[in-house]
Amino acid sequence: MEEFPIIHTNLWDAIIAVPTVVVVTQIIKIFFSIRGIYIPSIANLIGLIISIFFAHKQDLSAGIFMGLFYGNAAVGVYSSIKTNWKSYKKRHINKS
């Protein structure tokens, strides 16, 4: 029986990989006008590509796990920023 891989989350994950997934997903969304329901899947696919082929190319199971982490973290970051921006705008308009 194989042991679970040891995955080290480092600066690469938080500072480079997740924002890269957010930016690439937004670029794809703009150029190809993709419906919103497909965006999380596209983010996961981009996260998997980055993780398997660049970040964790030596370990496929770690690459798959971290790729899904990158994609889901990117979706969460984008959703959080969007929700906060809408709340800020709503509060700012109500004060005026």
C-alpha positions in Angstrom: 0.0 0.0 0.0 1.3 3.4 -1.0 1.6 6.2 1.5 0.1 9.6 0.8 2.5 12.0 -0.8 4.1 14.6 1.3 3.0 18.0 -0.1 4.8 21.1 0.9 2.7 24.2 0.4 5.1 27.1 -0.1 5.3 30.6 -1.3 4.8 29.4 -4.9 1.3 28.2 -4.1 0.0 31.3 -2.4 1.8 34.1 -4.3 2.2 32.8 -7.8 0.1 29.8 -8.7 -3.4 30.8 -7.4 -3.2 34.4 -8.8 -2.0 33.0 -12.1 -5.0 30.7 -12.2 -7.3 33.7 -11.5 -5.7 35.9 -14.2 -5.6 33.2 -16.9 -9.2 32.2 -16.1 -10.3 35.9 -16.4 -8.4 36.2 -19.7 -10.1 33.1 -21.1 -13.5 34.4 -19.9 -13.0 37.7 -21.7 -11.7 36.4 -25.0 -14.0 33.4 -25.3 -17.1 34.8 -23.6 -17.7 31.6 -21.6 -20.8 31.2 -19.4 -20.2 31.6 -15.6 -21.2 28.0 -14.8 -18.1 26.7 -16.6 -15.6 29.0 -15.0 -14.9 26.8 -11.9 -14.2 23.8 -14.1 -11.9 25.9 -16.3 -10.1 27.2 -13.2 -9.6 23.6 -12.0 -8.3 22.6 -15.4 -5.8 25.5 -15.5 -4.8 24.6 -11.9 -4.2 21.0 -12.9 -2.1 22.0 -15.9 0.1 24.4 -13.9 0.5 21.9 -11.0 1.1 18.7 -13.0 3.4 20.2 -15.7 5.2 22.9 -13.7 4.9 22.9 -10.0 4.8 19.2 -9.1 6.0 17.4 -12.2 7.9 14.9 -10.2 4.8 13.5 -8.4 1.5 13.0 -10.2 -0.7 12.5 -7.1 0.7 15.6 -5.6 0.2 17.4 -8.9 -3.4 16.4 -9.1 -4.1 17.3 -5.5 -2.4 20.7 -5.6 -3.9 21.4 -9.1 -7.4 21.0 -7.6 -6.2 23.2 -4.7 -5.0 25.9 -7.1 -8.2 25.9 -9.1 -10.6 25.9 -6.1 -8.5 28.5 -4.2 -8.6 30.7 -7.3 -12.4 30.4 -7.5 -12.7 31.2 -3.8 -10.4 34.3 -4.1 -12.3 35.6 -7.1 -15.7 35.0 -5.5 -14.6 36.7 -2.3 -13.2 39.8 -4.1 -16.4 40.0 -6.2 -18.7 39.7 -3.2 -16.7 42.3 -1.2 -16.7 44.7 -4.2 -20.5 44.4 -4.6 -21.0 45.0 -0.9 -18.7 48.1 -1.0 -20.5 49.5 -4.0 -23.9 48.9 -2.5 -22.9 50.5 0.8 -21.2 53.5 -1.0 -24.3 54.1 -3.1 -26.6 54.0 -0.1 -24.6 56.6 1.8 -24.8 59.0 -1.2 
